[in-house]
Amino acid sequence: MLREISVKPTNGLLAAVVLLALLAGGVYGFYIGARANDFGLAIPSLIVGTLFGLCLPGLFTVEPNEGKALTLFGTYKGTVREPGLWWVNPFMSKTGVSLRVRNFETNKLKVNDAYSNPVEIGAIVVWRVVDTAEALFEVNDYVQYVAVQSESALRALASQHPYDAHGTGEIALSTNQDEVNKGLAKALVDRLSKAGVEVIEARISHLAYSPEIAAAMLQRQQASAIVAARQTIVEGAVGMVELALASLKERDIVDLDGERKAAMVSNLLVVLCSERSTQPVVNTGSLYT
């Protein structure tokens, strides 16, 4: 596996001055020799000018947050990251790689969650190249590689977790965003490290039930919410009834037998758990008539 090798080539400004001066000297010598029919001066001047003219393509520039990978006859020689004007062997190929931070947003993918419910999911991946040699020579197209592996990792993640949690401690796509995003980032790090790519951030950008089941799932969510609310109401009502009976007994206000106590509990629960206001019935007679 290729790893990036850092190199620092010849200063390009100095090389440009020297090459241009020698090139100009060669052209001038050829001109003088040609006018004087002095082939002993013209031919060597022509050769010198041509040689140094061929060296000019060795000049290249490196922009900020850019790397230039150098290869000579198919052999990787190193990468120049320092911005500026440089000169290397003119036969070297120079391939630029952007080191800037990039965003990639996946398509809205339709996948099945852990309970086989079809959901739509999308993600945003923030990444950058950290090893130019791996990015260029270990994969065919590192940009496409990031796109394909991101969608693959997102599909795998969505199939491992349910959309909604139905049990205690269960990680759900909709409610455990931090855990899900961390899992996605970890999966991408494992997949993209071989391409010389660093994953800076990965997060879910879109999450919804598929249209064909969205209405049914909304009804289920509403029913679950109603059941949870009723459970809270009943638990609170039972506690209030228990407190009322204990207070009556502690203060010795009235002594209720089992049947009357059951009737009181029933009435209190109706009052406390009813969705609508109840109409009171005033008993003006004896308690036991």
C-alpha positions in Angstrom: 0.0 0.0 0.0 1.4 3.4 -1.0 1.9 6.1 1.6 2.4 9.7 1.0 6.0 10.9 0.8 6.7 14.6 1.4 9.2 16.2 -0.9 10.5 19.7 -1.3 11.6 20.4 -4.9 13.8 23.2 -6.2 12.7 26.8 -5.8 10.8 27.6 -8.9 11.5 31.3 -9.0 15.3 30.7 -9.0 15.0 27.9 -11.5 12.8 30.1 -13.8 15.4 32.9 -13.8 18.3 30.5 -14.5 16.4 28.6 -17.2 15.2 31.7 -19.0 18.6 33.3 -18.9 20.3 30.2 -20.3 17.5 29.9 -22.9 17.9 33.6 -23.9 21.7 33.1 -24.1 21.3 30.0 -26.3 19.0 31.9 -28.7 21.3 34.9 -28.8 24.3 32.7 -29.5 22.5 30.9 -32.3 21.5 34.3 -33.8 25.0 35.6 -33.6 26.5 32.4 -35.0 23.9 32.2 -37.8 24.6 35.8 -38.9 28.3 35.2 -38.9 28.0 31.8 -40.5 29.9 30.5 -37.4 28.4 27.0 -37.1 30.8 26.3 -34.2 28.8 28.8 -32.2 25.4 28.5 -33.7 24.9 24.7 -33.3 26.0 24.4 -29.6 23.9 27.5 -28.8 20.9 25.9 -30.5 21.4 22.7 -28.5 21.9 24.5 -25.2 18.8 26.7 -25.9 16.7 23.6 -26.8 17.8 21.7 -23.7 17.0 24.5 -21.3 13.8 25.2 -23.1 12.7 21.6 -22.5 13.4 22.1 -18.8 10.7 24.9 -18.5 7.8 22.4 -18.2 9.3 21.3 -14.9 8.0 24.6 -13.4 4.6 24.2 -11.6 2.6 26.0 -8.8 1.0 24.6 -5.7 -2.1 26.4 -4.4 -3.0 26.7 -0.7 -4.7 23.5 0.6 -3.5 21.6 -2.5 -1.1 18.8 -3.0 0.8 17.8 -6.2 1.7 14.2 -6.5 4.8 13.6 -8.6 5.3 10.4 -10.7 8.2 9.6 -13.0 7.6 6.9 -15.6 4.8 5.3 -13.5 6.7 5.5 -10.2 5.4 7.6 -7.4 8.2 10.0 -6.2 6.4 12.1 -3.6 3.9 14.9 -2.9 4.5 18.7 -2.7 2.1 20.4 -0.3 3.9 23.7 0.3 2.3 26.5 -1.7 4.5 28.3 -4.2 6.4 28.1 -7.5 8.6 24.9 -7.8 10.7 23.1 -10.3 11.2 19.4 -10.7 12.4 17.0 -13.4 10.3 18.0 -16.5 9.5 14.4 -17.3 7.6 14.1 -14.0 3.8 14.0 -14.1 2.2 16.4 -11.6 -1.3 15.5 -10.4 -3.2 18.0 -8.3 -5.3 16.8 -5.3 -7.4 19.3 -3.3 -6.9 19.1 0.4 -9.9 21.3 1.2 -12.8 20.2 3.4 -15.7 18.9 1.3 -19.4 18.2 1.8 -21.2 15.2 0.3 -24.9 14.7 0.7 -26.3 11.3 -0.1 -29.5 10.7 -2.0 -32.7 10.0 -0.1 -32.4 6.2 0.2 -35.3 3.9 0.8 -34.2 1.1 3.2 -35.8 -1.2 5.7 -35.1 -0.6 9.4 -34.5 -3.3 12.0 -38.2 -4.1 12.1 -38.4 -4.2 8.2 -40.4 -1.0 8.0 -39.5 1.0 4.9 -38.0 4.4 5.7 -36.4 7.2 3.8 -33.0 8.3 5.1 -30.2 10.6 3.9 -26.9 11.8 5.4 -24.3 14.6 5.1 -20.6 13.6 5.2 -17.9 16.2 5.8 -14.5 14.8 4.6 -11.1 15.7 3.2 -8.1 14.0 1.7 -5.2 13.5 4.1 -3.0 11.1 2.1 -2.7 12.0 -1.6 -0.9 8.8 -2.5 -3.6 6.6 -1.2 -6.3 8.8 -2.7 -4.8 8.6 -6.2 -3.3 5.2 -6.4 -5.3 2.9 -4.0 -8.7 3.6 -5.4 -9.9 4.3 -9.0 -11.8 7.5 -8.2 -11.6 8.7 -4.6 -14.6 11.1 -5.0 -16.8 8.4 -6.3 -15.5 6.0 -3.7 -16.6 8.4 -0.9 -20.1 8.6 -2.5 -20.6 4.9 -2.9 -19.2 3.9 0.5 -21.2 6.6 2.3 -24.5 5.4 0.9 -23.5 1.8 1.6 -22.6 2.6 5.2 -25.9 4.5 5.6 -27.9 1.6 4.3 -26.2 -0.8 6.7 -26.7 1.5 9.7 -30.4 2.0 8.9 -31.0 -1.7 8.8 -29.4 -2.2 12.2 -31.7 0.2 14.1 -35.5 0.7 14.3 -37.1 4.0 13.3 -38.8 4.2 16.8 -37.7 2.5 20.0 -40.1 -0.1 21.3 -37.9 -1.3 24.2 -35.8 0.1 27.0 -32.2 0.9 26.0 -33.0 0.4 22.3 -31.2 2.8 19.9 -33.7 4.3 17.5 -33.0 6.3 14.4 -35.5 9.0 15.3 -34.7 9.6 19.0 -31.0 8.7 19.4 -29.4 11.0 16.8 -26.1 11.4 18.6 -25.5 7.6 18.9 -26.7 7.0 15.3 -24.4 9.8 14.0 -21.4 8.4 15.9 -22.1 4.9 14.5 -22.3 6.3 11.0 -19.0 8.2 11.4 -17.2 5.1 12.8 -18.4 3.0 9.9 -17.2 5.6 7.4 -13.8 5.9 9.0 -13.3 2.1 8.6 -14.4 2.2 5.0 -12.7 5.4 3.8 -9.3 5.1 5.6 -7.9 2.9 2.8 -8.5 5.8 0.3 -6.6 8.4 2.3 -9.7 10.2 3.3 -10.5 11.6 6.8 -14.1 11.8 7.9 -14.6 15.0 9.9 -18.3 14.7 10.5 -21.3 12.5 9.5 -24.9 13.1 10.4 -28.4 12.2 9.4 -29.9 14.9 7.3 -33.3 13.3 6.4 -35.4 10.7 8.1 -39.0 9.7 7.5 -41.2 6.8 7.0 -41.9 5.9 3.3 -45.1 7.5 2.0 -46.9 4.1 1.7 -46.8 3.5 5.4 -46.4 7.1 6.8 -50.2 7.4 7.6 -50.3 4.0 9.4 -47.2 4.8 11.4 -48.5 8.2 12.4 -51.6 6.5 13.8 -49.5 4.1 15.7 -47.4 6.9 17.1 -50.6 8.7 18.2 -51.9 5.6 19.8 -48.7 5.0 21.6 -48.7 8.6 22.9 -52.3 8.2 24.1 -51.5 5.0 25.9 -48.5 6.6 27.5 -50.6 9.6 28.6 -53.4 7.4 30.0 -50.8 5.4 31.9 -49.4 8.5 33.5 -53.0 9.8 34.4 -54.0 6.4 35.9 -50.8 6.2 38.0 -51.3 9.7 39.3 -55.0 9.1 40.0 -54.3 5.9 42.0 -51.7 7.9 44.0 -54.2 10.6 44.8 -56.9 8.1 45.8 -54.4 6.4 48.1 -53.5 9.7 49.6 -57.1 10.7 50.1 -58.0 7.4 51.9 -54.9 7.6 54.1 -55.7 11.2 55.1 -59.3 10.3 56.0 -58.2 7.4 58.1 -55.4 9.4 59.7 -57.6 12.3 60.7 -60.5 10.0 61.7 -63.0 12.0 59.6 -65.0 9.0 58.6 -64.8 5.3 58.9 -65.5 3.5 55.7 -66.2 -0.2 55.3 -64.9 -2.2 52.3 -68.0 -1.6 50.1 -68.1 2.2 50.7 -64.4 2.5 50.3 -64.7 0.7 46.9 -67.5 3.1 45.9 -65.4 6.1 46.9 -62.4 4.8 45.0 -64.5 4.2 41.9 -66.0 7.7 42.0 -62.6 9.4 42.5 -61.0 7.4 39.6 -63.9 8.5 37.4 -63.4 12.1 38.3 -59.6 12.0 38.0 -59.4 9.9 34.8 -62.3 11.3 32.8 -61.5 13.3 29.7 -64.5 15.7 30.4 -65.6 17.5 33.5 -67.8 15.3 35.6 -71.2 16.4 37.1 -71.2 16.0 40.9 -74.1 14.3 42.6 -74.9 15.7 46.1 -76.0 13.1 48.7 -78.3 14.9 51.2 -79.3 11.8 53.1 -77.4 9.4 55.4 -74.2 7.9 54.2 -75.6 4.4 54.6 -79.1 4.9 53.1 
